[in-house]
Amino acid sequence: MTATPTGPETAVPAVEFRSVTKVFGTGKREETALSEIDLRIEKGEIFGVIGYSGAGKSTLVRLINALEKPTSGTIEISGTPITGVSEARVRRIRRDIGMVFQQFNLFRSRTAAGNIEYPLKVAGWPRAKRKERLAELLEFVGLSDKAGSYPDQLSGGQKQRVGIARALATSPALLLADEATSALDPETTGEVLRLLRKINTELGVTIVVITHEMDVIRAVADRVAVLAEGRIVELANTFDVFAAPRSAPTRSFVDTVLHNRPAPEELRRLDELHRGRLVTVDIDDTRGIGPALATAAHAGVGFEVVYGGVSTLQDKTFGSITLALDGPEEAVSKVIAQLEQR
């Protein structure tokens, strides 16, 4: 397989939404699924879209592959409009988009090889070329020994790898993974996510990952958009979203993964267990707490780490630590002020 060169932000993005709104129904039954979405996904990146049920994730992915049309606004795929064009042109654009589904969507009557080969038959590839491509794909996803197996004979992870190989059959530049790991156990999820990263790094395929699981975003996404009630409430690189979430929905998602800041009830329990004042501080590669704690020691302020955790993401360290500070009130206030000034 030949890798596609990738690099920094390109002039023409893989996907671009401009003021896109999607409304379903009319009158009293009218429902706005997405509202004024502006979004640019660069070629060669893994872009995550996360949101709770009803946030608009499925609508967004169906707009990208033109299974739905926006009510207003424009969408371009690699600089080519998919809004306001003929259905024949949309079909041509869609050929360059691969799709991976939550429930695999495999033909039960076809073997793994038959499922993967199917889009090549539809595209009119000659038999010899199909067989060559099939062998290449089976090896790439690690299923060469399962070519003759039917879906009912495969594990969930193997089924999804078949689905991924099928999506890659015609060498698309863009791969959409819609809740691709939701039906899998944690270990198998990790295998599939590593395969997606391999597809991105070795083949240069742009990948859009739609999910409600922040662990998935953490594992593979370069950047992430957080959807809530049909709007993008946060858009940033993945490290920044984890290290310093700015919106309430984002904080809620991050807390499901990191568990490094005490919830209100936990904070009350800690306050009952420990003397002194509790303070929670964020730390990263540029913001440590050493100098402030040295000041505390010299000022006669005792300190104890009572909660928190430190993580690494995209080769950077970040986390949150809750301290119990005990000592003269004025000295404790000065230490807290120094921590805040970092």
C-alpha positions, 0 to 999 in steps of 0.5 A, spaced: 500 500 500 502 506 498 502 512 503 499 519 501 504 524 504 501 529 509 504 535 512 502 541 516 495 545 515 493 544 507 490 550 503 484 545 501 481 542 507 478 534 507 472 537 509 469 544 510 462 546 513 460 553 512 454 556 516 451 549 516 444 548 519 440 542 518 432 542 520 428 536 520 420 536 519 416 543 519 411 547 523 410 544 530 414 538 528 420 542 526 427 540 530 434 543 529 439 538 529 445 542 527 445 550 527 450 554 524 456 549 524 463 552 521 468 546 521 474 545 517 478 538 518 485 538 515 487 533 510 491 527 514 489 528 521 484 524 525 479 528 527 474 527 533 467 529 534 464 527 540 457 529 544 451 525 548 445 522 544 441 527 540 447 532 540 447 532 532 453 527 531 449 522 526 447 528 522 453 531 521 456 524 519 450 523 514 452 530 511 459 529 510 457 523 506 451 527 503 446 522 505 443 528 508 442 535 505 443 541 509 437 546 510 442 552 509 450 553 508 455 549 504 459 543 505 465 541 501 469 535 500 477 536 498 474 543 495 469 540 491 462 542 493 457 537 495 451 542 496 447 544 490 450 539 485 447 533 481 446 527 484 451 524 479 456 528 482 455 527 489 456 519 487 462 521 484 465 524 490 462 519 495 466 514 492 472 517 495 469 516 502 469 510 506 464 508 512 465 504 518 459 502 522 457 501 529 454 494 528 459 492 522 453 492 517 456 485 513 453 481 509 452 474 513 451 470 506 458 472 504 465 470 507 470 476 510 473 476 503 466 476 499 465 482 504 471 486 502 471 484 495 464 487 494 465 494 493 471 492 488 465 488 484 461 494 484 466 499 482 467 494 476 474 492 478 477 486 473 477 479 477 485 479 477 486 486 480 480 485 485 484 478 488 490 482 488 487 488 492 483 483 497 490 479 499 493 486 500 487 488 505 486 482 508 494 482 510 493 490 512 488 488 517 491 482 520 485 477 517 489 473 512 487 467 515 480 469 516 478 470 508 474 464 508 470 465 514 463 468 515 461 473 519 457 469 524 464 465 525 468 472 527 469 475 533 466 483 534 473 485 533 474 481 527 468 483 524 470 490 525 476 489 521 473 486 515 468 492 515 474 497 515 478 493 510 471 494 506 471 501 507 478 502 504 477 497 498 477 503 493 483 507 497 478 513 499 482 519 502 477 520 507 474 515 512 468 516 517 468 511 523 461 512 526 461 509 533 466 504 530 468 501 537 461 502 541 459 495 540 466 492 542 470 490 549 475 495 551 481 490 549 478 489 542 477 497 542 484 498 543 486 494 537 481 497 532 483 504 534 491 502 533 488 500 526 485 506 525 492 510 527 495 505 522 491 507 517 492 514 518 500 514 519 501 509 513 496 511 508 495 518 509 487 517 510 484 523 513 479 520 519 473 523 522 471 519 528 464 520 531 463 517 538 460 519 545 466 516 548 472 520 551 477 514 551 476 514 544 478 521 543 484 521 547 487 514 544 487 517 537 484 524 535 489 529 533 483 535 534 476 534 537 469 538 536 465 537 542 457 538 540 452 539 544 444 541 542 446 541 535 452 546 536 460 546 537 461 548 544 469 547 543 474 546 538 481 545 539 487 540 539 486 534 543 491 535 549 488 542 550 481 539 551 483 535 556 488 539 559 483 545 560 476 544 557 472 550 557 465 548 556 461 545 561 459 539 556 467 538 555 468 538 562 463 533 563 466 528 558 473 529 560 471 528 568 469 521 565 476 519 563 481 523 568 477 523 575 482 527 577 478 533 580 474 531 586 466 531 585 462 536 590 460 530 594 468 527 594 470 534 596 465 535 602 468 528 604 475 530 604 474 537 607 471 532 613 477 528 613 483 533 613 485 539 617 486 546 613 484 548 607 483 544 600 485 547 594 485 544 587 491 546 582 492 544 575 499 542 573 502 541 566 509 541 563 510 549 564 506 549 571 509 546 577 507 546 584 514 545 587 516 553 588 509 554 592 510 548 596 517 550 598 514 557 600 509 553 604 514 549 608 518 555 609 512 559 612 510 553 616 504 551 612 504 543 612 501 540 606 498 533 603 496 531 597 489 528 598 486 527 591 488 528 583 492 524 578 497 526 572 496 524 565 500 524 558 497 525 552 500 527 545 507 527 549 505 532 554 504 532 561 497 535 565 493 533 571 490 536 577 492 535 584 488 537 590 492 539 596 490 540 604 494 546 606 494 547 614 498 552 618 497 560 620 491 563 616 495 568 613 501 564 610 496 559 607 493 564 603 499 566 601 501 559 598 494 559 595 495 566 592 502 563 589 499 557 586 493 561 583 499 566 580 502 560 576 
